[in-house]
Amino acid sequence: MPHNFVLIYRGSPINVMCLSDALSTKGIVPIVKDPQESARLAGFASMTQQQTLWVHKSEEQQALQSLKSLAL
């Protein structure tokens, strides 16, 4: 990821989807990275089932507050 984005969560696709929706409702635009899907599209195998959720540095504090309020 570019240096102006920060990782705020790594976990199951279900939790990432929930957090992504919660952030979107607050006007924060999250980026979801799915290594398993990327590997599949490239023709490789991947054993991980975790996704990562990234936000722009300028939205990091607001995103972390939202993450804490959901208590996942």
C-alpha positions in Angstrom: 0.0 0.0 0.0 1.1 3.6 -0.5 2.6 5.3 2.5 -0.5 7.5 3.0 -2.7 4.5 4.0 -2.6 2.7 7.3 -3.7 -0.8 8.3 -6.5 -0.6 10.9 -7.8 -4.2 10.9 -6.9 -7.7 9.9 -9.4 -10.5 10.3 -12.2 -12.6 8.8 -14.1 -11.5 5.7 -17.3 -11.2 7.8 -15.8 -8.8 10.3 -14.0 -6.8 7.6 -17.3 -6.4 5.7 -19.1 -5.2 8.9 -16.3 -2.7 9.6 -16.2 -1.5 6.0 -20.0 -0.9 6.0 -19.7 1.0 9.4 -16.9 3.2 8.1 -18.7 3.9 4.9 -21.8 5.2 6.8 -19.5 7.7 8.5 -18.1 9.0 5.3 -14.8 7.1 5.6 -13.7 5.3 2.4 -12.0 2.0 3.4 -9.9 -0.2 1.2 -10.3 -3.9 1.6 -7.4 -6.1 0.5 -8.1 -9.8 0.0 -4.9 -11.8 -0.7 -6.8 -15.0 -1.4 -8.9 -13.3 -4.1 -5.8 -11.7 -5.6 -4.0 -15.0 -5.7 -7.0 -16.7 -7.3 -7.1 -14.1 -10.0 -3.4 -14.4 -10.7 -3.7 -18.2 -10.9 -2.0 -19.0 -7.6 -3.1 -20.7 -4.4 -3.3 -18.9 -1.1 -4.0 -20.5 2.2 -4.9 -17.3 4.1 -8.5 -16.4 4.7 -7.9 -13.1 6.4 -8.6 -9.7 4.8 -7.1 -6.4 5.7 -8.8 -3.0 6.0 -6.9 0.2 5.2 -7.8 3.8 5.5 -6.2 7.1 4.5 -4.0 8.6 7.3 -6.2 11.6 7.5 -9.1 9.4 8.5 -7.2 7.0 10.8 -8.3 8.4 14.2 -12.0 8.6 13.2 -11.8 5.0 11.8 -10.1 3.7 15.0 -12.9 5.3 17.1 -15.5 3.5 15.0 -13.6 0.3 15.3 -13.6 0.6 19.1 -17.3 1.4 19.3 -18.1 -1.9 17.4 -16.0 -4.0 19.8 -15.1 -6.7 17.3 
